[in-house]
Amino acid sequence: MASLDDLLTATKNVVTALNSESQTTINLAGARNSLSLAGATTTLVSAIPGRVCVVSIIVAGSSTGTIYDASTTATATSARAIATIPNTVGVFTLNFPVAYGIVVTTGTGMTAAISYS
């Protein structure tokens, strides 16, 4: 027969595993989001490593945008581009890790929001 200590340890292990799974789910879905990014601007969304999760295009605009793996707007060069933001209204799942940070350049007339971790 298992002791009370054994049962409590097993319960603790189950709770720890469930917590880990829920944190993973939150990180993949995006724990934070940017405010609406509008116009043909380049914006620093996050200056730390993480993950770009979802891009929501609210207003399509007339040109595409770009997402960069960069920690400043100055380092957001074509060599650091990781995704093109389409000029189509909709929600697009990216789930792409970034080593430096997230910089977003929105297209002309575009309004977008980014979910990230």
Protein Blocks (a to p, Z undefined) as FASTA:
>chain_A
ZZfklmmmmmmmmmmmmmmmmmmmmmmnopadcdddedjddddfbfcdcddfbdcdfbgb
jbdcdddddfbfklmcfklpcbdcddbeddddfkpacfkbccddddehiacddddZZ
